[in-house]
Amino acid sequence: MKCWHCEQEARAACTFCGRFVCKDHAAGMPAILAMYLGENNTPKAVVVANAIWCAVCEPQPEPIAMPELY
Protein backbone atom coordinates (compact mmCIF):
# COMPACT_ATOMS: atom_id res chain seq x y z
CA MET A 1 0.00 0.00 0.00
CA LYS A 2 1.02 3.61 -0.56
CA CYS A 3 0.80 6.60 1.79
CA TRP A 4 -2.35 8.68 1.37
CA HIS A 5 -0.26 11.88 1.43
CA CYS A 6 2.91 11.19 -0.57
CA GLU A 7 2.66 7.81 -2.36
CA GLN A 8 5.64 6.36 -0.42
CA GLU A 9 5.37 2.89 1.11
CA ALA A 10 2.82 2.91 3.94
CA ARG A 11 3.80 1.72 7.41
CA ALA A 12 0.44 1.88 9.20
CA ALA A 13 -3.30 2.34 8.76
CA CYS A 14 -5.32 5.09 10.43
CA THR A 15 -7.22 3.72 13.43
CA PHE A 16 -10.23 5.89 12.58
CA CYS A 17 -10.71 5.77 8.79
CA GLY A 18 -8.29 3.10 7.51
CA ARG A 19 -6.18 5.34 5.23
CA PHE A 20 -2.60 4.12 4.92
CA VAL A 21 0.25 6.44 5.93
CA CYS A 22 4.05 6.39 5.88
CA LYS A 23 6.17 6.95 8.98
CA ASP A 24 6.63 10.66 8.17
CA HIS A 25 2.89 11.34 7.83
CA ALA A 26 1.64 9.19 10.71
CA ALA A 27 0.29 11.25 13.59
CA GLY A 28 -1.09 10.21 16.96
CA MET A 29 -4.47 10.73 18.58
CA PRO A 30 -6.20 9.07 21.56
CA ALA A 31 -8.62 6.29 20.62
CA ILE A 32 -11.22 4.60 22.81
CA LEU A 33 -10.95 0.80 22.75
CA ALA A 34 -13.77 0.00 25.14
CA MET A 35 -16.19 1.62 27.56
CA TYR A 36 -17.71 0.17 30.70
CA LEU A 37 -19.46 1.14 33.91
CA GLY A 38 -17.14 1.26 36.90
CA GLU A 39 -17.89 1.72 40.58
CA ASN A 40 -21.05 3.70 41.33
CA ASN A 41 -22.08 3.33 37.66
CA THR A 42 -19.36 5.77 36.59
CA PRO A 43 -18.63 5.46 32.85
CA LYS A 44 -14.97 4.60 32.19
CA ALA A 45 -12.97 4.04 29.01
CA VAL A 46 -9.90 2.04 28.02
CA VAL A 47 -7.94 4.46 25.82
CA VAL A 48 -4.85 4.15 23.61
CA ALA A 49 -2.98 7.45 23.92
CA ASN A 50 -1.11 7.49 20.59
CA ALA A 51 -3.20 5.51 18.11
CA ILE A 52 -2.16 6.00 14.47
CA TRP A 53 -4.08 8.85 12.82
CA CYS A 54 -3.81 9.96 9.19
CA ALA A 55 -4.26 13.67 10.09
CA VAL A 56 -6.91 13.92 7.36
CA CYS A 57 -10.05 12.36 8.81
CA GLU A 58 -11.97 14.17 11.54
CA PRO A 59 -13.15 11.82 14.30
CA GLN A 60 -16.14 13.49 15.93
CA PRO A 61 -15.97 14.31 19.66
CA GLU A 62 -19.64 13.43 20.23
CA PRO A 63 -21.87 10.63 18.96
CA ILE A 64 -23.99 11.54 15.94
CA ALA A 65 -27.70 10.62 15.93
CA MET A 66 -28.73 8.47 12.97
CA PRO A 67 -32.48 7.94 13.33
CA GLU A 68 -32.76 6.71 9.73
CA LEU A 69 -31.18 3.41 10.85
CA TYR A 70 -34.12 2.50 13.10
C-alpha positions in Angstrom: 0.0 0.0 0.0 1.0 3.6 -0.6 0.8 6.6 1.8 -2.4 8.7 1.4 -0.3 11.9 1.4 2.9 11.2 -0.6 2.7 7.8 -2.4 5.6 6.4 -0.4 5.4 2.9 1.1 2.8 2.9 3.9 3.8 1.7 7.4 0.4 1.9 9.2 -3.3 2.3 8.8 -5.3 5.1 10.4 -7.2 3.7 13.4 -10.2 5.9 12.6 -10.7 5.8 8.8 -8.3 3.1 7.5 -6.2 5.3 5.2 -2.6 4.1 4.9 0.3 6.4 5.9 4.0 6.4 5.9 6.2 7.0 9.0 6.6 10.7 8.2 2.9 11.3 7.8 1.6 9.2 10.7 0.3 11.2 13.6 -1.1 10.2 17.0 -4.5 10.7 18.6 -6.2 9.1 21.6 -8.6 6.3 20.6 -11.2 4.6 22.8 -11.0 0.8 22.7 -13.8 0.0 25.1 -16.2 1.6 27.6 -17.7 0.2 30.7 -19.5 1.1 33.9 -17.1 1.3 36.9 -17.9 1.7 40.6 -21.1 3.7 41.3 -22.1 3.3 37.7 -19.4 5.8 36.6 -18.6 5.5 32.8 -15.0 4.6 32.2 -13.0 4.0 29.0 -9.9 2.0 28.0 -7.9 4.5 25.8 -4.9 4.1 23.6 -3.0 7.5 23.9 -1.1 7.5 20.6 -3.2 5.5 18.1 -2.2 6.0 14.5 -4.1 8.8 12.8 -3.8 10.0 9.2 -4.3 13.7 10.1 -6.9 13.9 7.4 -10.1 12.4 8.8 -12.0 14.2 11.5 -13.2 11.8 14.3 -16.1 13.5 15.9 -16.0 14.3 19.7 -19.6 13.4 20.2 -21.9 10.6 19.0 -24.0 11.5 15.9 -27.7 10.6 15.9 -28.7 8.5 13.0 -32.5 7.9 13.3 -32.8 6.7 9.7 -31.2 3.4 10.9 -34.1 2.5 13.1 
